[in-house]
Amino acid sequence: SLAVLQDLEDGLKKADADPSVKAVMICGENGKFSAGADIRGFSSPKRQGGALSPIVSLIESSEKPVVAAIEGVALGGGLEVALGCHYRVAHVKARMGLPEVTLGLLPGAQGTQRLPRLIGVPAALDMITTGKHIPATEALKLGLVDEIVEENTIEAAIRLANKV
């Protein structure tokens, strides 16, 4: 939603400006990182602001380490947010993917550029063109996530943030 995007942008800018903040951890709530955009909003008239791509670029350009704590799903724009993070920790039961392609839509927040850089062209091409969801264990093997955990993902992401 526009509110979530605005809160994410405001939080990142506030963290970057605060010298006491050493790292940032991004998580979802209710056991889900993010299932991406609500496609019903695609048919509404264009509104000012609310574009995901500049926010993902803001995450990526942060001078402070940004860690994604992925629980449940990171799909579509949610995966693109995670791709903008410097590190990704996923729960062992998490799933990731770019399912919008099954609706004829291309990932719009630079996921088609970031994913191949991270996991290589063949694996990225498969994910981008099929929209399949991959489990955390496969994401670790591909290099999409840095760590998978069975315990509290948020605590693990905070530990990683403190380490880096």
Contacts in CASP RR format, 6 or more apart in sequence:
PFRMAT RR
TARGET T0000
AUTHOR 0000-0000-0000
METHOD contacts of the structure
MODEL  1
SLAVLQDLEDGLKKADADPSVKAVMICGENGKFSAGADIRGFSSPKRQGG
ALSPIVSLIESSEKPVVAAIEGVALGGGLEVALGCHYRVAHVKARMGLPE
VTLGLLPGAQGTQRLPRLIGVPAALDMITTGKHIPATEALKLGLVDEIVE
ENTIEAAIRLANKV
1 38 0 8 1.000
2 47 0 8 1.000
2 49 0 8 1.000
2 50 0 8 1.000
5 49 0 8 1.000
5 50 0 8 1.000
5 51 0 8 1.000
5 52 0 8 1.000
5 55 0 8 1.000
6 50 0 8 1.000
8 26 0 8 1.000
8 55 0 8 1.000
8 81 0 8 1.000
9 54 0 8 1.000
9 55 0 8 1.000
9 58 0 8 1.000
12 24 0 8 1.000
12 55 0 8 1.000
12 58 0 8 1.000
12 59 0 8 1.000
12 62 0 8 1.000
12 66 0 8 1.000
13 58 0 8 1.000
15 21 0 8 1.000
15 24 0 8 1.000
15 62 0 8 1.000
15 64 0 8 1.000
16 62 0 8 1.000
16 63 0 8 1.000
16 64 0 8 1.000
21 64 0 8 1.000
22 64 0 8 1.000
22 65 0 8 1.000
22 161 0 8 1.000
22 162 0 8 1.000
23 64 0 8 1.000
23 65 0 8 1.000
23 66 0 8 1.000
23 67 0 8 1.000
23 161 0 8 1.000
23 162 0 8 1.000
23 164 0 8 1.000
24 62 0 8 1.000
24 64 0 8 1.000
24 65 0 8 1.000
24 66 0 8 1.000
24 67 0 8 1.000
24 161 0 8 1.000
25 66 0 8 1.000
25 67 0 8 1.000
25 68 0 8 1.000
25 69 0 8 1.000
25 154 0 8 1.000
25 157 0 8 1.000
25 158 0 8 1.000
25 161 0 8 1.000
26 59 0 8 1.000
26 66 0 8 1.000
26 67 0 8 1.000
26 68 0 8 1.000
26 69 0 8 1.000
26 81 0 8 1.000
26 82 0 8 1.000
26 85 0 8 1.000
27 33 0 8 1.000
27 68 0 8 1.000
27 69 0 8 1.000
27 71 0 8 1.000
27 153 0 8 1.000
27 154 0 8 1.000
27 157 0 8 1.000
28 34 0 8 1.000
28 69 0 8 1.000
28 71 0 8 1.000
31 71 0 8 1.000
31 72 0 8 1.000
32 71 0 8 1.000
32 72 0 8 1.000
32 73 0 8 1.000
33 68 0 8 1.000
33 69 0 8 1.000
33 70 0 8 1.000
33 71 0 8 1.000
33 72 0 8 1.000
33 73 0 8 1.000
33 74 0 8 1.000
33 78 0 8 1.000
33 81 0 8 1.000
33 82 0 8 1.000
33 94 0 8 1.000
34 73 0 8 1.000
34 74 0 8 1.000
34 75 0 8 1.000
34 76 0 8 1.000
34 77 0 8 1.000
34 78 0 8 1.000
34 79 0 8 1.000
34 81 0 8 1.000
35 73 0 8 1.000
35 75 0 8 1.000
35 76 0 8 1.000
35 78 0 8 1.000
36 75 0 8 1.000
36 76 0 8 1.000
36 77 0 8 1.000
36 78 0 8 1.000
36 79 0 8 1.000
37 52 0 8 1.000
37 76 0 8 1.000
37 77 0 8 1.000
39 100 0 8 1.000
39 103 0 8 1.000
42 105 0 8 1.000
52 77 0 8 1.000
52 80 0 8 1.000
52 81 0 8 1.000
52 108 0 8 1.000
52 109 0 8 1.000
53 108 0 8 1.000
53 109 0 8 1.000
53 110 0 8 1.000
55 81 0 8 1.000
55 109 0 8 1.000
56 80 0 8 1.000
56 81 0 8 1.000
56 83 0 8 1.000
56 84 0 8 1.000
56 109 0 8 1.000
56 110 0 8 1.000
56 111 0 8 1.000
56 114 0 8 1.000
57 84 0 8 1.000
57 110 0 8 1.000
59 66 0 8 1.000
59 81 0 8 1.000
59 84 0 8 1.000
59 85 0 8 1.000
60 66 0 8 1.000
60 84 0 8 1.000
60 85 0 8 1.000
60 86 0 8 1.000
60 114 0 8 1.000
62 86 0 8 1.000
65 86 0 8 1.000
65 87 0 8 1.000
65 161 0 8 1.000
65 164 0 8 1.000
66 84 0 8 1.000
66 85 0 8 1.000
66 86 0 8 1.000
66 87 0 8 1.000
67 85 0 8 1.000
67 86 0 8 1.000
67 87 0 8 1.000
67 88 0 8 1.000
67 89 0 8 1.000
67 157 0 8 1.000
67 158 0 8 1.000
67 160 0 8 1.000
67 161 0 8 1.000
67 164 0 8 1.000
68 74 0 8 1.000
68 81 0 8 1.000
68 82 0 8 1.000
68 85 0 8 1.000
68 87 0 8 1.000
68 88 0 8 1.000
68 89 0 8 1.000
68 157 0 8 1.000
69 89 0 8 1.000
69 153 0 8 1.000
69 154 0 8 1.000
69 156 0 8 1.000
69 157 0 8 1.000
70 82 0 8 1.000
70 88 0 8 1.000
70 89 0 8 1.000
70 90 0 8 1.000
70 91 0 8 1.000
70 94 0 8 1.000
70 96 0 8 1.000
70 136 0 8 1.000
70 145 0 8 1.000
70 153 0 8 1.000
71 90 0 8 1.000
71 91 0 8 1.000
71 94 0 8 1.000
71 153 0 8 1.000
71 154 0 8 1.000
72 91 0 8 1.000
72 93 0 8 1.000
72 94 0 8 1.000
72 95 0 8 1.000
73 94 0 8 1.000
73 95 0 8 1.000
73 96 0 8 1.000
73 133 0 8 1.000
74 81 0 8 1.000
74 82 0 8 1.000
74 90 0 8 1.000
74 94 0 8 1.000
74 95 0 8 1.000
74 96 0 8 1.000
74 97 0 8 1.000
75 95 0 8 1.000
75 96 0 8 1.000
75 97 0 8 1.000
75 98 0 8 1.000
75 99 0 8 1.000
75 133 0 8 1.000
76 97 0 8 1.000
76 98 0 8 1.000
76 99 0 8 1.000
76 100 0 8 1.000
76 107 0 8 1.000
77 100 0 8 1.000
77 107 0 8 1.000
77 108 0 8 1.000
77 109 0 8 1.000
79 96 0 8 1.000
79 97 0 8 1.000
79 98 0 8 1.000
79 107 0 8 1.000
79 111 0 8 1.000
80 98 0 8 1.000
80 107 0 8 1.000
80 108 0 8 1.000
80 109 0 8 1.000
80 110 0 8 1.000
80 111 0 8 1.000
80 114 0 8 1.000
81 109 0 8 1.000
82 88 0 8 1.000
82 96 0 8 1.000
83 110 0 8 1.000
83 111 0 8 1.000
83 114 0 8 1.000
83 115 0 8 1.000
83 118 0 8 1.000
84 114 0 8 1.000
86 164 0 8 1.000
87 146 0 8 1.000
87 157 0 8 1.000
87 160 0 8 1.000
87 161 0 8 1.000
87 164 0 8 1.000
88 144 0 8 1.000
88 145 0 8 1.000
88 146 0 8 1.000
88 147 0 8 1.000
89 145 0 8 1.000
89 146 0 8 1.000
89 147 0 8 1.000
89 148 0 8 1.000
89 149 0 8 1.000
89 153 0 8 1.000
89 156 0 8 1.000
89 157 0 8 1.000
89 160 0 8 1.000
90 96 0 8 1.000
90 136 0 8 1.000
90 139 0 8 1.000
90 140 0 8 1.000
90 145 0 8 1.000
90 147 0 8 1.000
90 148 0 8 1.000
90 149 0 8 1.000
90 153 0 8 1.000
91 136 0 8 1.000
91 148 0 8 1.000
91 149 0 8 1.000
91 150 0 8 1.000
91 153 0 8 1.000
92 136 0 8 1.000
92 137 0 8 1.000
92 148 0 8 1.000
92 149 0 8 1.000
92 150 0 8 1.000
93 135 0 8 1.000
93 136 0 8 1.000
94 135 0 8 1.000
94 136 0 8 1.000
94 139 0 8 1.000
94 148 0 8 1.000
94 153 0 8 1.000
95 133 0 8 1.000
95 134 0 8 1.000
95 135 0 8 1.000
95 136 0 8 1.000
96 133 0 8 1.000
96 134 0 8 1.000
96 136 0 8 1.000
96 139 0 8 1.000
96 144 0 8 1.000
96 145 0 8 1.000
97 127 0 8 1.000
97 131 0 8 1.000
97 132 0 8 1.000
97 133 0 8 1.000
97 134 0 8 1.000
98 107 0 8 1.000
98 111 0 8 1.000
98 115 0 8 1.000
98 127 0 8 1.000
98 128 0 8 1.000
98 131 0 8 1.000
99 131 0 8 1.000
99 133 0 8 1.000
100 106 0 8 1.000
100 107 0 8 1.000
100 131 0 8 1.000
101 107 0 8 1.000
101 128 0 8 1.000
101 129 0 8 1.000
101 130 0 8 1.000
101 131 0 8 1.000
102 131 0 8 1.000
106 112 0 8 1.000
107 128 0 8 1.000
111 128 0 8 1.000
112 124 0 8 1.000
112 128 0 8 1.000
115 124 0 8 1.000
115 127 0 8 1.000
115 128 0 8 1.000
115 144 0 8 1.000
116 124 0 8 1.000
116 125 0 8 1.000
118 124 0 8 1.000
118 143 0 8 1.000
118 144 0 8 1.000
119 127 0 8 1.000
119 142 0 8 1.000
119 143 0 8 1.000
119 144 0 8 1.000
123 142 0 8 1.000
126 132 0 8 1.000
127 134 0 8 1.000
134 142 0 8 1.000
134 144 0 8 1.000
136 145 0 8 1.000
136 148 0 8 1.000
137 148 0 8 1.000
139 145 0 8 1.000
139 148 0 8 1.000
140 147 0 8 1.000
140 148 0 8 1.000
146 160 0 8 1.000
147 156 0 8 1.000
147 160 0 8 1.000
149 156 0 8 1.000
END
